[in-house]
Amino acid sequence: MPYYDYYQEIELDTFYSYITKLTNMQKKIIIGLFVYGYTISELSKILNISRQAINQNKLRALRIIKQKVDKL
């Protein structure tokens, strides 16, 4: 699985540097979804923003992280 091996090589501190490039809201959303395991509906209630705003911010954040990873 070359895809998995490629991403496995990313160091944690390198990944952290990518996260710091996100806005505060994008950080909250990415951490809420992928670290704490909240659903989009749960995060929507917690952050008091619409589910659509959660999805838009999530996609923007993931796009930023992917661009950084692709530059490796």
C-alpha positions in Angstrom: 0.0 0.0 0.0 2.2 2.9 -1.2 -0.5 5.5 -0.3 -0.5 4.4 3.4 3.3 4.2 3.5 3.6 7.7 2.1 1.4 9.3 4.8 2.9 7.1 7.5 6.2 8.9 7.1 4.8 12.3 8.2 6.2 13.2 11.6 3.9 14.3 14.3 5.6 17.7 14.7 5.3 18.3 11.0 1.6 17.5 11.1 1.2 19.9 14.1 2.8 22.6 12.0 0.1 22.1 9.4 -2.6 22.4 12.0 -1.2 25.7 13.2 -1.9 27.1 9.7 -5.7 26.7 10.2 -8.0 29.3 11.6 -9.2 28.9 15.2 -12.6 27.6 14.0 -11.0 25.1 11.6 -8.8 23.8 14.4 -11.8 23.4 16.7 -13.7 21.5 14.0 -10.9 19.2 13.0 -10.0 18.4 16.6 -13.7 18.0 17.5 -14.4 15.6 14.6 -11.2 13.6 14.4 -9.8 13.7 18.0 -12.9 13.8 20.1 -15.1 12.0 17.7 -18.0 14.4 17.7 -20.6 14.2 14.9 -21.2 17.2 12.7 -24.6 17.7 14.5 -23.0 17.6 17.9 -20.3 20.1 16.9 -22.9 22.4 15.4 -24.6 22.6 18.8 -21.4 22.9 20.8 -19.9 25.7 18.5 -23.4 27.3 17.9 -22.9 27.3 14.1 -24.8 25.6 11.3 -23.9 22.1 10.1 -23.2 23.6 6.7 -20.6 25.9 8.3 -19.0 22.9 10.0 -18.8 21.1 6.7 -17.4 24.1 4.8 -14.7 24.7 7.4 -13.9 21.0 7.6 -13.4 20.8 3.8 -11.3 24.0 3.7 -9.1 22.7 6.6 -8.6 19.3 5.0 -7.7 21.0 1.7 -5.1 23.1 3.4 -3.6 20.1 5.2 -3.6 18.1 1.9 -1.8 20.9 0.1 0.9 20.9 2.8 1.3 17.2 2.7 1.5 17.1 -1.1 4.4 19.5 -1.0 6.6 16.9 0.9 
